[in-house]
Amino acid sequence: MLKLITESTKALLLALWAACVLSLLSIIPEPYARTVLIVGAVVLLVHFVEYLLVRSKVAERLGGNTGFIGTMAFGFGYWLPVLRSTQHEQ
């Protein structure tokens, strides 16, 4: 069930990031483009806070790699499986 949730989250976030790029290229019309960009900015801010909270745990599990790009793009869809997989190995 967790895998379904994380994979669904990743797919939705990929769609959001694609929509943000399309709105930056003025392919999505106003006022929708502004809404998409605001939602994207809020998600990016939330992911940054998330990164600040989990970076030491992720770096510990990944041998120094803090997973910045993965966390900024996918949030908990990136770091939660990393933390859970290393807990199951121990």
TILOTI-736491 format. One line per 2 residues: number of its first residue (from 1); their letters; for each residue y, z negated, x of C-alpha. Coordinates in nm, 4 decimals. Layout:
N
NUM = A = Y:Z:X ~ ...
***
This chain:
90
1 = ML = 0.0000:0.0000:0.0000 ~ 0.2377:-0.0828:0.2841
3 = KL = 0.1702:0.2554:0.4428 ~ 0.2570:0.4298:0.1155
5 = IT = 0.5833:0.2363:0.0907 ~ 0.6874:0.3050:0.4517
7 = ES = 0.5954:0.6737:0.4322 ~ 0.7812:0.7112:0.1010
9 = TK = 1.0837:0.5385:0.2513 ~ 1.0776:0.7728:0.5496
11 = AL = 1.0589:1.0785:0.3226 ~ 1.3494:0.9580:0.1084
13 = LL = 1.5584:0.8829:0.4156 ~ 1.4854:1.2268:0.5622
15 = AL = 1.6073:1.3761:0.2351 ~ 1.9207:1.1593:0.2507
17 = WA = 1.9964:1.2606:0.6118 ~ 1.9431:1.6279:0.5203
19 = AC = 2.1814:1.5866:0.2248 ~ 2.4378:1.4266:0.4575
21 = VL = 2.4185:1.7229:0.6945 ~ 2.4524:1.9650:0.4037
23 = SL = 2.7562:1.7804:0.2729 ~ 2.9144:1.7803:0.6190
25 = LS = 2.8648:2.1577:0.6246 ~ 3.0374:2.1780:0.2829
27 = II = 2.7254:2.3182:0.1193 ~ 2.7159:2.0355:-0.1343
29 = PE = 3.0223:2.0567:-0.3619 ~ 3.2759:1.7818:-0.4177
31 = PY = 3.2632:1.5098:-0.5570 ~ 2.8895:1.4947:-0.4764
33 = AR = 2.9459:1.5484:-0.1058 ~ 3.1700:1.2434:-0.0831
35 = TV = 2.9146:1.0302:-0.2694 ~ 2.6327:1.1471:-0.0413
37 = LI = 2.8392:1.0674:0.2676 ~ 2.9319:0.7214:0.1374
39 = VG = 2.5673:0.6430:0.0627 ~ 2.4707:0.7727:0.4077
41 = AV = 2.7356:0.5579:0.5762 ~ 2.6214:0.2467:0.3893
43 = VL = 2.2568:0.3117:0.4809 ~ 2.3562:0.3684:0.8440
45 = LV = 2.5469:0.0382:0.8473 ~ 2.2521:-0.1470:0.6939
47 = HF = 2.0174:0.0077:0.9510 ~ 2.2491:-0.0971:1.2335
49 = VE = 2.2455:-0.4585:1.1131 ~ 1.8677:-0.4297:1.0790
51 = YL = 1.8474:-0.3025:1.4383 ~ 2.0506:-0.5963:1.5650
53 = LV = 1.8148:-0.8370:1.3890 ~ 1.4829:-0.6895:1.5078
55 = RS = 1.5561:-0.5228:1.8422 ~ 1.4206:-0.8055:2.0581
57 = KV = 1.0933:-0.8220:1.8635 ~ 1.0481:-0.4446:1.8760
59 = AE = 1.1373:-0.4307:2.2472 ~ 0.8832:-0.7032:2.3151
61 = RL = 0.6112:-0.5046:2.1350 ~ 0.7061:-0.1647:2.2818
63 = GG = 0.7534:-0.2691:2.6428 ~ 1.1329:-0.2623:2.6546
65 = NT = 1.1965:0.0263:2.4130 ~ 1.4227:-0.1175:2.1432
67 = GF = 1.3596:0.1661:1.8969 ~ 1.7275:0.2351:1.8302
69 = IG = 1.6896:0.5935:1.7060 ~ 1.3849:0.5150:1.4936
71 = TM = 1.5512:0.2141:1.3347 ~ 1.8772:0.3962:1.2694
73 = AF = 1.6923:0.6857:1.1046 ~ 1.4156:0.5048:0.9167
75 = GF = 1.5040:0.1340:0.9085 ~ 1.2072:-0.0866:0.8254
77 = GY = 0.9942:0.2266:0.7879 ~ 1.0032:0.2460:1.1677
79 = WL = 0.9886:-0.1111:1.2920 ~ 0.7678:-0.2810:1.0316
81 = PV = 0.4553:-0.0781:1.1187 ~ 0.5244:-0.1404:1.4889
83 = LR = 0.5383:-0.5164:1.4368 ~ 0.2386:-0.5216:1.2018
85 = ST = 0.0184:-0.3076:1.4273 ~ 0.0727:-0.5329:1.7269
87 = QH = 0.0054:-0.8436:1.5170 ~ -0.3312:-0.6995:1.4097
89 = EQ = -0.4219:-0.6226:1.7717 ~ -0.3718:-0.9821:1.8835
***
